[in-house]
Amino acid sequence: MRHCLFTACLLVLAQPAPAHAAAPARIRASVVARSCPTPQWPGPHMYIESLDTFKGAFVIAPDGRVLQVRVEQSVGGRPWDEAVIKALSACRFLPGRRDGKPVQDVIKRHYVWTLD
C-alpha cells in the first residue's frame, strides 16, 4: 500500500506545472527629459487672484503625438489651462509599448504656475 501511495505521489509531482499565460510586457508612455517648453503667461495684462495646479491626462498615440488632452483639474481660468496644454502638448513623448510594439497610452501631467 505504501509503495502504491509513494508511486502515486511521485507521478503527481512529476507532472509539469500548468502553463500560465505570461502577461504581456508593458511599458508606459513617458516624456523625453527636458523636451517641454515652459508655458507662456496668457498675456501681459492677464491677472488671476489665485492659481491652482493644472492636472491633465494626455492620450499619446503610438507615434508619440498627443491625440487628446483631458483637463482633470483646472488652474483657475481657461487662458492658463490652454497655455499649459499648448506647452505640454509640444513635449516629446515616448509611446507606451506592449510586447515591444508601440501602443496608445495615457500619461498624466501636472504644472504649477509660479508668480515670479
Chimera marker file (.cmm) of the C-alpha trace (Angstrom):
<marker_set name="trace">
<marker id="1" x="0.000" y="0.000" z="0.000" r="1" g="1" b="0" radius="0.5"/>
<marker id="2" x="2.786" y="2.405" z="0.926" r="1" g="1" b="0" radius="0.5"/>
<marker id="3" x="4.556" y="1.594" z="-2.301" r="1" g="1" b="0" radius="0.5"/>
<marker id="4" x="1.433" y="2.478" z="-4.357" r="1" g="1" b="0" radius="0.5"/>
<marker id="5" x="0.904" y="5.703" z="-2.411" r="1" g="1" b="0" radius="0.5"/>
<marker id="6" x="4.563" y="6.675" z="-2.863" r="1" g="1" b="0" radius="0.5"/>
<marker id="7" x="4.362" y="5.934" z="-6.605" r="1" g="1" b="0" radius="0.5"/>
<marker id="8" x="1.154" y="7.961" z="-6.909" r="1" g="1" b="0" radius="0.5"/>
<marker id="9" x="2.775" y="10.946" z="-5.139" r="1" g="1" b="0" radius="0.5"/>
<marker id="10" x="5.776" y="10.738" z="-7.461" r="1" g="1" b="0" radius="0.5"/>
<marker id="11" x="3.503" y="10.683" z="-10.502" r="1" g="1" b="0" radius="0.5"/>
<marker id="12" x="1.642" y="13.794" z="-9.288" r="1" g="1" b="0" radius="0.5"/>
<marker id="13" x="4.888" y="15.631" z="-8.538" r="1" g="1" b="0" radius="0.5"/>
<marker id="14" x="6.371" y="14.622" z="-11.889" r="1" g="1" b="0" radius="0.5"/>
<marker id="15" x="3.535" y="16.251" z="-13.837" r="1" g="1" b="0" radius="0.5"/>
<marker id="16" x="4.550" y="19.539" z="-15.464" r="1" g="1" b="0" radius="0.5"/>
<marker id="17" x="3.085" y="22.635" z="-13.894" r="1" g="1" b="0" radius="0.5"/>
<marker id="18" x="0.119" y="24.043" z="-15.805" r="1" g="1" b="0" radius="0.5"/>
<marker id="19" x="1.204" y="26.628" z="-18.330" r="1" g="1" b="0" radius="0.5"/>
<marker id="20" x="0.187" y="30.122" z="-17.280" r="1" g="1" b="0" radius="0.5"/>
<marker id="21" x="-0.221" y="32.702" z="-19.977" r="1" g="1" b="0" radius="0.5"/>
<marker id="22" x="2.566" y="35.193" z="-19.467" r="1" g="1" b="0" radius="0.5"/>
<marker id="23" x="1.317" y="38.730" z="-19.052" r="1" g="1" b="0" radius="0.5"/>
<marker id="24" x="2.332" y="40.877" z="-21.987" r="1" g="1" b="0" radius="0.5"/>
<marker id="25" x="5.315" y="43.072" z="-21.223" r="1" g="1" b="0" radius="0.5"/>
<marker id="26" x="4.057" y="46.637" z="-20.926" r="1" g="1" b="0" radius="0.5"/>
<marker id="27" x="5.960" y="49.898" z="-20.747" r="1" g="1" b="0" radius="0.5"/>
<marker id="28" x="4.005" y="53.076" z="-20.026" r="1" g="1" b="0" radius="0.5"/>
<marker id="29" x="4.306" y="56.223" z="-22.168" r="1" g="1" b="0" radius="0.5"/>
<marker id="30" x="6.792" y="58.783" z="-20.891" r="1" g="1" b="0" radius="0.5"/>
<marker id="31" x="8.065" y="62.290" z="-21.535" r="1" g="1" b="0" radius="0.5"/>
<marker id="32" x="11.508" y="62.806" z="-23.040" r="1" g="1" b="0" radius="0.5"/>
<marker id="33" x="13.548" y="64.637" z="-20.402" r="1" g="1" b="0" radius="0.5"/>
<marker id="34" x="13.918" y="68.403" z="-20.897" r="1" g="1" b="0" radius="0.5"/>
<marker id="35" x="11.761" y="68.361" z="-24.049" r="1" g="1" b="0" radius="0.5"/>
<marker id="36" x="8.919" y="70.515" z="-22.709" r="1" g="1" b="0" radius="0.5"/>
<marker id="37" x="8.776" y="74.261" z="-23.263" r="1" g="1" b="0" radius="0.5"/>
<marker id="38" x="7.713" y="76.464" z="-20.371" r="1" g="1" b="0" radius="0.5"/>
<marker id="39" x="4.084" y="77.589" z="-20.624" r="1" g="1" b="0" radius="0.5"/>
<marker id="40" x="3.804" y="81.249" z="-21.523" r="1" g="1" b="0" radius="0.5"/>
<marker id="41" x="1.710" y="83.598" z="-19.391" r="1" g="1" b="0" radius="0.5"/>
<marker id="42" x="-1.506" y="84.170" z="-21.398" r="1" g="1" b="0" radius="0.5"/>
<marker id="43" x="-0.999" y="87.908" z="-21.812" r="1" g="1" b="0" radius="0.5"/>
<marker id="44" x="0.846" y="90.851" z="-20.303" r="1" g="1" b="0" radius="0.5"/>
<marker id="45" x="-2.304" y="92.256" z="-18.726" r="1" g="1" b="0" radius="0.5"/>
<marker id="46" x="-3.878" y="88.964" z="-17.657" r="1" g="1" b="0" radius="0.5"/>
<marker id="47" x="-4.457" y="88.698" z="-13.939" r="1" g="1" b="0" radius="0.5"/>
<marker id="48" x="-5.855" y="85.963" z="-11.741" r="1" g="1" b="0" radius="0.5"/>
<marker id="49" x="-6.275" y="86.087" z="-7.977" r="1" g="1" b="0" radius="0.5"/>
<marker id="50" x="-5.043" y="82.581" z="-7.281" r="1" g="1" b="0" radius="0.5"/>
<marker id="51" x="-3.655" y="79.809" z="-9.398" r="1" g="1" b="0" radius="0.5"/>
<marker id="52" x="-4.083" y="76.135" z="-8.695" r="1" g="1" b="0" radius="0.5"/>
<marker id="53" x="-2.138" y="73.181" z="-10.077" r="1" g="1" b="0" radius="0.5"/>
<marker id="54" x="-3.066" y="72.100" z="-13.595" r="1" g="1" b="0" radius="0.5"/>
<marker id="55" x="-3.605" y="68.356" z="-13.881" r="1" g="1" b="0" radius="0.5"/>
<marker id="56" x="-4.359" y="66.663" z="-17.169" r="1" g="1" b="0" radius="0.5"/>
<marker id="57" x="-4.430" y="63.298" z="-18.878" r="1" g="1" b="0" radius="0.5"/>
<marker id="58" x="-2.667" y="63.228" z="-22.257" r="1" g="1" b="0" radius="0.5"/>
<marker id="59" x="-3.551" y="60.474" z="-24.727" r="1" g="1" b="0" radius="0.5"/>
<marker id="60" x="-0.325" y="59.558" z="-26.546" r="1" g="1" b="0" radius="0.5"/>
<marker id="61" x="-0.502" y="57.920" z="-29.991" r="1" g="1" b="0" radius="0.5"/>
<marker id="62" x="1.766" y="55.023" z="-30.966" r="1" g="1" b="0" radius="0.5"/>
<marker id="63" x="3.914" y="57.529" z="-32.885" r="1" g="1" b="0" radius="0.5"/>
<marker id="64" x="4.374" y="59.750" z="-29.784" r="1" g="1" b="0" radius="0.5"/>
<marker id="65" x="1.945" y="62.531" z="-30.792" r="1" g="1" b="0" radius="0.5"/>
<marker id="66" x="-0.631" y="63.940" z="-28.368" r="1" g="1" b="0" radius="0.5"/>
<marker id="67" x="-4.068" y="62.856" z="-29.588" r="1" g="1" b="0" radius="0.5"/>
<marker id="68" x="-6.225" y="64.327" z="-26.850" r="1" g="1" b="0" radius="0.5"/>
<marker id="69" x="-5.990" y="66.142" z="-23.529" r="1" g="1" b="0" radius="0.5"/>
<marker id="70" x="-8.481" y="65.840" z="-20.707" r="1" g="1" b="0" radius="0.5"/>
<marker id="71" x="-8.285" y="68.529" z="-18.015" r="1" g="1" b="0" radius="0.5"/>
<marker id="72" x="-8.646" y="66.815" z="-14.649" r="1" g="1" b="0" radius="0.5"/>
<marker id="73" x="-8.017" y="69.936" z="-12.558" r="1" g="1" b="0" radius="0.5"/>
<marker id="74" x="-8.147" y="73.448" z="-13.919" r="1" g="1" b="0" radius="0.5"/>
<marker id="75" x="-5.636" y="76.103" z="-12.974" r="1" g="1" b="0" radius="0.5"/>
<marker id="76" x="-8.465" y="78.521" z="-12.394" r="1" g="1" b="0" radius="0.5"/>
<marker id="77" x="-9.028" y="80.035" z="-15.812" r="1" g="1" b="0" radius="0.5"/>
<marker id="78" x="-9.282" y="78.894" z="-19.408" r="1" g="1" b="0" radius="0.5"/>
<marker id="79" x="-6.368" y="81.022" z="-20.761" r="1" g="1" b="0" radius="0.5"/>
<marker id="80" x="-3.999" y="79.480" z="-18.208" r="1" g="1" b="0" radius="0.5"/>
<marker id="81" x="-5.232" y="75.934" z="-18.893" r="1" g="1" b="0" radius="0.5"/>
<marker id="82" x="-4.817" y="76.461" z="-22.643" r="1" g="1" b="0" radius="0.5"/>
<marker id="83" x="-1.277" y="77.824" z="-22.174" r="1" g="1" b="0" radius="0.5"/>
<marker id="84" x="-0.297" y="74.726" z="-20.173" r="1" g="1" b="0" radius="0.5"/>
<marker id="85" x="-1.957" y="72.361" z="-22.670" r="1" g="1" b="0" radius="0.5"/>
<marker id="86" x="-0.166" y="74.068" z="-25.557" r="1" g="1" b="0" radius="0.5"/>
<marker id="87" x="3.241" y="73.820" z="-23.858" r="1" g="1" b="0" radius="0.5"/>
<marker id="88" x="2.840" y="70.252" z="-22.574" r="1" g="1" b="0" radius="0.5"/>
<marker id="89" x="1.484" y="69.083" z="-25.934" r="1" g="1" b="0" radius="0.5"/>
<marker id="90" x="4.732" y="70.331" z="-27.502" r="1" g="1" b="0" radius="0.5"/>
<marker id="91" x="6.762" y="67.924" z="-25.333" r="1" g="1" b="0" radius="0.5"/>
<marker id="92" x="8.297" y="64.897" z="-26.986" r="1" g="1" b="0" radius="0.5"/>
<marker id="93" x="6.734" y="61.666" z="-25.787" r="1" g="1" b="0" radius="0.5"/>
<marker id="94" x="7.856" y="58.072" z="-25.989" r="1" g="1" b="0" radius="0.5"/>
<marker id="95" x="4.768" y="55.969" z="-26.674" r="1" g="1" b="0" radius="0.5"/>
<marker id="96" x="3.669" y="53.115" z="-24.473" r="1" g="1" b="0" radius="0.5"/>
<marker id="97" x="4.775" y="49.655" z="-25.580" r="1" g="1" b="0" radius="0.5"/>
<marker id="98" x="3.192" y="46.248" z="-25.301" r="1" g="1" b="0" radius="0.5"/>
<marker id="99" x="5.275" y="43.242" z="-26.278" r="1" g="1" b="0" radius="0.5"/>
<marker id="100" x="7.788" y="45.614" z="-27.857" r="1" g="1" b="0" radius="0.5"/>
<marker id="101" x="5.209" y="47.289" z="-30.116" r="1" g="1" b="0" radius="0.5"/>
<marker id="102" x="4.165" y="50.955" z="-29.727" r="1" g="1" b="0" radius="0.5"/>
<marker id="103" x="0.599" y="51.373" z="-28.445" r="1" g="1" b="0" radius="0.5"/>
<marker id="104" x="-1.683" y="54.232" z="-27.495" r="1" g="1" b="0" radius="0.5"/>
<marker id="105" x="-1.383" y="55.135" z="-23.819" r="1" g="1" b="0" radius="0.5"/>
<marker id="106" x="-2.394" y="57.823" z="-21.345" r="1" g="1" b="0" radius="0.5"/>
<marker id="107" x="0.098" y="59.849" z="-19.347" r="1" g="1" b="0" radius="0.5"/>
<marker id="108" x="-0.856" y="62.218" z="-16.550" r="1" g="1" b="0" radius="0.5"/>
<marker id="109" x="0.961" y="65.540" z="-16.301" r="1" g="1" b="0" radius="0.5"/>
<marker id="110" x="0.705" y="68.496" z="-13.977" r="1" g="1" b="0" radius="0.5"/>
<marker id="111" x="2.026" y="72.024" z="-13.946" r="1" g="1" b="0" radius="0.5"/>
<marker id="112" x="2.229" y="74.592" z="-11.166" r="1" g="1" b="0" radius="0.5"/>
<marker id="113" x="2.223" y="78.251" z="-12.199" r="1" g="1" b="0" radius="0.5"/>
<marker id="114" x="4.544" y="80.438" z="-10.147" r="1" g="1" b="0" radius="0.5"/>
<marker id="115" x="4.181" y="84.180" z="-9.809" r="1" g="1" b="0" radius="0.5"/>
<marker id="116" x="7.748" y="85.477" z="-10.156" r="1" g="1" b="0" radius="0.5"/>
<link id1="1" id2="2" r="1" g="1" b="0" radius="0.2"/>
<link id1="2" id2="3" r="1" g="1" b="0" radius="0.2"/>
<link id1="3" id2="4" r="1" g="1" b="0" radius="0.2"/>
<link id1="4" id2="5" r="1" g="1" b="0" radius="0.2"/>
<link id1="5" id2="6" r="1" g="1" b="0" radius="0.2"/>
<link id1="6" id2="7" r="1" g="1" b="0" radius="0.2"/>
<link id1="7" id2="8" r="1" g="1" b="0" radius="0.2"/>
<link id1="8" id2="9" r="1" g="1" b="0" radius="0.2"/>
<link id1="9" id2="10" r="1" g="1" b="0" radius="0.2"/>
<link id1="10" id2="11" r="1" g="1" b="0" radius="0.2"/>
<link id1="11" id2="12" r="1" g="1" b="0" radius="0.2"/>
<link id1="12" id2="13" r="1" g="1" b="0" radius="0.2"/>
<link id1="13" id2="14" r="1" g="1" b="0" radius="0.2"/>
<link id1="14" id2="15" r="1" g="1" b="0" radius="0.2"/>
<link id1="15" id2="16" r="1" g="1" b="0" radius="0.2"/>
<link id1="16" id2="17" r="1" g="1" b="0" radius="0.2"/>
<link id1="17" id2="18" r="1" g="1" b="0" radius="0.2"/>
<link id1="18" id2="19" r="1" g="1" b="0" radius="0.2"/>
<link id1="19" id2="20" r="1" g="1" b="0" radius="0.2"/>
<link id1="20" id2="21" r="1" g="1" b="0" radius="0.2"/>
<link id1="21" id2="22" r="1" g="1" b="0" radius="0.2"/>
<link id1="22" id2="23" r="1" g="1" b="0" radius="0.2"/>
<link id1="23" id2="24" r="1" g="1" b="0" radius="0.2"/>
<link id1="24" id2="25" r="1" g="1" b="0" radius="0.2"/>
<link id1="25" id2="26" r="1" g="1" b="0" radius="0.2"/>
<link id1="26" id2="27" r="1" g="1" b="0" radius="0.2"/>
<link id1="27" id2="28" r="1" g="1" b="0" radius="0.2"/>
<link id1="28" id2="29" r="1" g="1" b="0" radius="0.2"/>
<link id1="29" id2="30" r="1" g="1" b="0" radius="0.2"/>
<link id1="30" id2="31" r="1" g="1" b="0" radius="0.2"/>
<link id1="31" id2="32" r="1" g="1" b="0" radius="0.2"/>
<link id1="32" id2="33" r="1" g="1" b="0" radius="0.2"/>
<link id1="33" id2="34" r="1" g="1" b="0" radius="0.2"/>
<link id1="34" id2="35" r="1" g="1" b="0" radius="0.2"/>
<link id1="35" id2="36" r="1" g="1" b="0" radius="0.2"/>
<link id1="36" id2="37" r="1" g="1" b="0" radius="0.2"/>
<link id1="37" id2="38" r="1" g="1" b="0" radius="0.2"/>
<link id1="38" id2="39" r="1" g="1" b="0" radius="0.2"/>
<link id1="39" id2="40" r="1" g="1" b="0" radius="0.2"/>
<link id1="40" id2="41" r="1" g="1" b="0" radius="0.2"/>
<link id1="41" id2="42" r="1" g="1" b="0" radius="0.2"/>
<link id1="42" id2="43" r="1" g="1" b="0" radius="0.2"/>
<link id1="43" id2="44" r="1" g="1" b="0" radius="0.2"/>
<link id1="44" id2="45" r="1" g="1" b="0" radius="0.2"/>
<link id1="45" id2="46" r="1" g="1" b="0" radius="0.2"/>
<link id1="46" id2="47" r="1" g="1" b="0" radius="0.2"/>
<link id1="47" id2="48" r="1" g="1" b="0" radius="0.2"/>
<link id1="48" id2="49" r="1" g="1" b="0" radius="0.2"/>
<link id1="49" id2="50" r="1" g="1" b="0" radius="0.2"/>
<link id1="50" id2="51" r="1" g="1" b="0" radius="0.2"/>
<link id1="51" id2="52" r="1" g="1" b="0" radius="0.2"/>
<link id1="52" id2="53" r="1" g="1" b="0" radius="0.2"/>
<link id1="53" id2="54" r="1" g="1" b="0" radius="0.2"/>
<link id1="54" id2="55" r="1" g="1" b="0" radius="0.2"/>
<link id1="55" id2="56" r="1" g="1" b="0" radius="0.2"/>
<link id1="56" id2="57" r="1" g="1" b="0" radius="0.2"/>
<link id1="57" id2="58" r="1" g="1" b="0" radius="0.2"/>
<link id1="58" id2="59" r="1" g="1" b="0" radius="0.2"/>
<link id1="59" id2="60" r="1" g="1" b="0" radius="0.2"/>
<link id1="60" id2="61" r="1" g="1" b="0" radius="0.2"/>
<link id1="61" id2="62" r="1" g="1" b="0" radius="0.2"/>
<link id1="62" id2="63" r="1" g="1" b="0" radius="0.2"/>
<link id1="63" id2="64" r="1" g="1" b="0" radius="0.2"/>
<link id1="64" id2="65" r="1" g="1" b="0" radius="0.2"/>
<link id1="65" id2="66" r="1" g="1" b="0" radius="0.2"/>
<link id1="66" id2="67" r="1" g="1" b="0" radius="0.2"/>
<link id1="67" id2="68" r="1" g="1" b="0" radius="0.2"/>
<link id1="68" id2="69" r="1" g="1" b="0" radius="0.2"/>
<link id1="69" id2="70" r="1" g="1" b="0" radius="0.2"/>
<link id1="70" id2="71" r="1" g="1" b="0" radius="0.2"/>
<link id1="71" id2="72" r="1" g="1" b="0" radius="0.2"/>
<link id1="72" id2="73" r="1" g="1" b="0" radius="0.2"/>
<link id1="73" id2="74" r="1" g="1" b="0" radius="0.2"/>
<link id1="74" id2="75" r="1" g="1" b="0" radius="0.2"/>
<link id1="75" id2="76" r="1" g="1" b="0" radius="0.2"/>
<link id1="76" id2="77" r="1" g="1" b="0" radius="0.2"/>
<link id1="77" id2="78" r="1" g="1" b="0" radius="0.2"/>
<link id1="78" id2="79" r="1" g="1" b="0" radius="0.2"/>
<link id1="79" id2="80" r="1" g="1" b="0" radius="0.2"/>
<link id1="80" id2="81" r="1" g="1" b="0" radius="0.2"/>
<link id1="81" id2="82" r="1" g="1" b="0" radius="0.2"/>
<link id1="82" id2="83" r="1" g="1" b="0" radius="0.2"/>
<link id1="83" id2="84" r="1" g="1" b="0" radius="0.2"/>
<link id1="84" id2="85" r="1" g="1" b="0" radius="0.2"/>
<link id1="85" id2="86" r="1" g="1" b="0" radius="0.2"/>
<link id1="86" id2="87" r="1" g="1" b="0" radius="0.2"/>
<link id1="87" id2="88" r="1" g="1" b="0" radius="0.2"/>
<link id1="88" id2="89" r="1" g="1" b="0" radius="0.2"/>
<link id1="89" id2="90" r="1" g="1" b="0" radius="0.2"/>
<link id1="90" id2="91" r="1" g="1" b="0" radius="0.2"/>
<link id1="91" id2="92" r="1" g="1" b="0" radius="0.2"/>
<link id1="92" id2="93" r="1" g="1" b="0" radius="0.2"/>
<link id1="93" id2="94" r="1" g="1" b="0" radius="0.2"/>
<link id1="94" id2="95" r="1" g="1" b="0" radius="0.2"/>
<link id1="95" id2="96" r="1" g="1" b="0" radius="0.2"/>
<link id1="96" id2="97" r="1" g="1" b="0" radius="0.2"/>
<link id1="97" id2="98" r="1" g="1" b="0" radius="0.2"/>
<link id1="98" id2="99" r="1" g="1" b="0" radius="0.2"/>
<link id1="99" id2="100" r="1" g="1" b="0" radius="0.2"/>
<link id1="100" id2="101" r="1" g="1" b="0" radius="0.2"/>
<link id1="101" id2="102" r="1" g="1" b="0" radius="0.2"/>
<link id1="102" id2="103" r="1" g="1" b="0" radius="0.2"/>
<link id1="103" id2="104" r="1" g="1" b="0" radius="0.2"/>
<link id1="104" id2="105" r="1" g="1" b="0" radius="0.2"/>
<link id1="105" id2="106" r="1" g="1" b="0" radius="0.2"/>
<link id1="106" id2="107" r="1" g="1" b="0" radius="0.2"/>
<link id1="107" id2="108" r="1" g="1" b="0" radius="0.2"/>
<link id1="108" id2="109" r="1" g="1" b="0" radius="0.2"/>
<link id1="109" id2="110" r="1" g="1" b="0" radius="0.2"/>
<link id1="110" id2="111" r="1" g="1" b="0" radius="0.2"/>
<link id1="111" id2="112" r="1" g="1" b="0" radius="0.2"/>
<link id1="112" id2="113" r="1" g="1" b="0" radius="0.2"/>
<link id1="113" id2="114" r="1" g="1" b="0" radius="0.2"/>
<link id1="114" id2="115" r="1" g="1" b="0" radius="0.2"/>
<link id1="115" id2="116" r="1" g="1" b="0" radius="0.2"/>
</marker_set>
